Amino acid sequence: MMGGECSRVTCYRIKGLWNATGNPRAVAWLNSRGRRLAPIEGEGGDGGTTNSGSVSVMLTMMRTKMDQIEFDERMQLNGWAVFEDALPDHLIQELKRDCLAWIEVCREYQIANRINESGDGTGHHSVGQGKSIDAFLDMHLFHPYLSHFFNDVPYIMHACNPVGGFPKLDTYIHKVHRDVATYIPDFNMRINMLVMLDDFTLENGATRVLPGSHRQKEKPSDDAFNTDCEPILGKAGSVVLFNSYLWHKGGLNTTARNRVALTLSFGLAFVKPQMDYARYLGEEHGRRLSDLSRQVLGYNARVPTTLDEWYKPKSERLYWANQG
Ligand SMILES: O=C(O)CCC(=O)C(=O)O
């Protein structure tokens, strides 16, 4: 970052060292690169870095704060809440670079497996390379809001998908859709997180959403959607949380430059995710994760496939008792 380590957004406050259920155990301050500026209060801090070993910290930048009453109001009324300017510049740049690299990896799978002829400008399940996306996940920046959305019961990640937003490209995300097919009124089944890695403008295809439509079972017609939808505009580094029932679509990018985003979704631990991340990433990967990252990546909600996997002492169980 320019102008010193704590320039643009002053500092980050570590809201806690999190245990598997997400309760903070300590508090300290970090600079923009995750170095502790002061000892951790309540845990005898050692001035080390975040995201290392089994210790994971959550950072909350001062600007991302929204109290939970306001969050609830926005989520209930409109179906989404925007956290402006939530990420530091260096993380935005790294995430953008890594999202584009993942889209290229997934493009090759899409072509090889005859999903399409030349890639659709999106990637899927882009975790496990130990780069910025993994680091971002391990920060759990929005954990209090996600956990609150799910009534403080355990949740897991369901998808982690970069979107390239390439100029003029019209793909499945540009059709009105929502990200969960089963609709149970008033049940918080899933929540989406959209991380803007470029400014979102009218011209470059800011996501369009239909206010209040998370309470609407049927898909609106294109005309009805287009008449009443709103664009979510924001600076790169802003993060949107929205109820996955919300009807939405990507806007068409009519500019000459990409509009990159990282789109994720999280759901209750007992609802099957789109990808079995724990098996995808493997045991060895899991051993290096913090307790909360293991939870979010589904290591505590693995379904046994043999009786040997089923009959385990409590400490080694694949599917923990609190997940169902
Ligand atoms: O990139 C966009 O604007 C749309 C993203 C989207 O459709 C999604 O997150 O489900």
The ligand as an SDF file (V2000), in Angstrom:
LIG
                    3D

 10  9  0  0  0  0  0  0  0  0999 V2000
  -21.0940  -11.2300  -12.0540 O   0  0  0  0  0  0  0  0  0  0  0  0
  -22.2560  -10.8860  -11.8690 C   0  0  0  0  0  0  0  0  0  0  0  0
  -22.6180   -9.7110  -11.9450 O   0  0  0  0  0  0  0  0  0  0  0  0
  -23.3310  -11.8920  -11.5530 C   0  0  0  0  0  0  0  0  0  0  0  0
  -22.9100  -12.8450  -10.5430 C   0  0  0  0  0  0  0  0  0  0  0  0
  -23.9400  -13.8850  -10.3250 C   0  0  0  0  0  0  0  0  0  0  0  0
  -24.8090  -14.1080  -11.1130 O   0  0  0  0  0  0  0  0  0  0  0  0
  -23.8980  -14.6630   -9.1110 C   0  0  0  0  0  0  0  0  0  0  0  0
  -23.0980  -14.3620   -8.2300 O   0  0  0  0  0  0  0  0  0  0  0  0
  -24.7140  -15.5750   -8.9720 O   0  0  0  0  0  0  0  0  0  0  0  0
  1  2  2  0
  2  3  1  0
  2  4  1  0
  4  5  1  0
  5  6  1  0
  6  7  2  0
  6  8  1  0
  8  9  2  0
  8 10  1  0
M  END
$$$$
